[in-house]
Amino acid sequence: MPRKATARERAEVILKVRSGQMTATAAAAALGVSRKTYYEWEARGLSGMLQELEDREPGRPPAPPKPEEVALQAKVTELQKQVDSLAQTAELRALLRLMERNALKKKPKS
């Protein structure tokens, strides 16, 4: 059974074909695969190369949040909703008191 080509060897052969140093038929024979398989590898290899060469944000990618941080953030969000609700309730009560005072002032004395 022939030795399986490494990814580096496949990449070198693909680059030789793309630069005109080798034909796809010769490349497929050198890798021990059909031309169809060679072209599939070529498409995957070139696609992967393009993907890896895309611009990225500079620096280290952010670390995924720790489970404790996620739980704490959820709790903070829940508490913030409660605070907002209580603030609205307090505002409504203040408005009701004000309306009651105004209603008492306007009430005709009998």
C-alpha positions as CSV (number, residue, x, y, z in Angstrom):
1,M,0.0,0.0,0.0
2,P,1.5,3.4,-1.0
3,R,2.3,6.0,1.6
4,K,-0.4,8.6,2.1
5,A,0.8,12.2,1.2
6,T,1.0,14.6,4.0
7,A,-0.8,17.9,4.0
8,R,2.4,19.7,3.3
9,E,3.2,17.5,0.3
10,R,-0.3,18.0,-1.1
11,A,0.1,21.8,-0.6
12,E,3.4,21.8,-2.5
13,V,1.9,19.8,-5.4
14,I,-1.1,22.2,-5.5
15,L,1.2,25.2,-5.7
16,K,3.3,23.5,-8.4
17,V,0.1,23.0,-10.5
18,R,-1.1,26.5,-9.9
19,S,2.3,28.0,-10.9
20,G,2.4,25.9,-14.1
21,Q,5.3,23.7,-13.0
22,M,3.1,20.5,-13.1
23,T,-0.2,19.4,-14.7
24,A,-3.2,18.3,-12.7
25,T,-2.9,14.8,-14.2
26,A,0.8,14.6,-13.0
27,A,-0.2,15.9,-9.6
28,A,-3.0,13.4,-9.2
29,A,-0.6,10.6,-10.2
30,A,2.1,11.9,-7.8
31,L,-0.4,11.9,-5.0
32,G,-1.9,8.6,-5.9
33,V,-5.4,9.9,-6.4
34,S,-7.8,10.6,-9.2
35,R,-7.9,14.0,-11.0
36,K,-11.3,14.5,-9.4
37,T,-9.9,14.0,-5.9
38,Y,-6.9,16.2,-6.7
39,Y,-9.3,19.0,-7.8
40,E,-11.3,18.6,-4.6
41,W,-8.1,18.9,-2.5
42,E,-7.0,21.9,-4.5
43,A,-10.4,23.6,-4.0
44,R,-10.3,22.9,-0.2
45,G,-6.6,23.9,0.1
46,L,-7.0,27.2,-1.8
47,S,-10.2,28.0,0.1
48,G,-8.5,27.2,3.4
49,M,-5.6,29.4,2.5
50,L,-7.8,32.3,1.6
51,Q,-9.7,31.9,4.9
52,E,-6.5,32.0,6.9
53,L,-5.3,35.1,5.0
54,E,-8.4,37.1,5.9
55,D,-7.8,40.2,7.9
56,R,-8.2,39.7,11.6
57,E,-8.4,41.9,14.6
58,P,-5.0,42.5,16.0
59,G,-3.9,40.8,19.2
60,R,-5.1,37.8,21.0
61,P,-8.7,36.7,20.5
62,P,-10.9,37.2,23.6
63,A,-11.1,34.3,25.9
64,P,-14.5,32.8,26.3
65,P,-16.3,34.0,29.4
66,K,-16.1,31.7,32.5
67,P,-19.3,30.1,33.7
68,E,-19.2,32.2,36.9
69,E,-19.0,35.4,34.8
70,V,-21.9,34.3,32.7
71,A,-24.0,33.5,35.7
72,L,-23.1,36.8,37.4
73,Q,-23.9,38.7,34.2
74,A,-27.3,37.0,34.0
75,K,-28.0,37.9,37.7
76,V,-26.9,41.6,37.1
77,T,-29.3,41.7,34.1
78,E,-32.1,40.3,36.2
79,L,-31.4,42.7,39.1
80,Q,-31.3,45.7,36.7
81,K,-34.8,44.7,35.4
82,Q,-36.0,44.6,39.0
83,V,-34.5,48.1,39.7
84,D,-36.1,49.5,36.6
85,S,-39.4,48.0,37.5
86,L,-39.2,49.4,41.1
87,A,-38.2,52.8,39.7
88,Q,-41.3,52.9,37.5
89,T,-43.5,51.8,40.4
90,A,-42.1,54.6,42.6
91,E,-42.6,57.1,39.8
92,L,-46.2,56.0,39.4
93,R,-46.9,56.2,43.1
94,A,-45.5,59.7,43.2
95,L,-47.8,60.7,40.3
96,L,-50.8,59.1,42.1
97,R,-50.0,61.0,45.3
98,L,-49.7,64.2,43.3
99,M,-53.0,63.6,41.6
100,E,-54.7,62.8,44.9
101,R,-53.4,66.1,46.4
102,N,-54.7,68.0,43.4
103,A,-58.0,66.3,43.6
104,L,-58.4,67.2,47.2
105,K,-57.5,70.9,46.5
106,K,-60.1,71.1,43.7
107,K,-62.8,69.4,45.8
108,P,-65.6,72.0,46.5
109,K,-66.2,72.6,50.2
110,S,-69.7,72.0,51.2
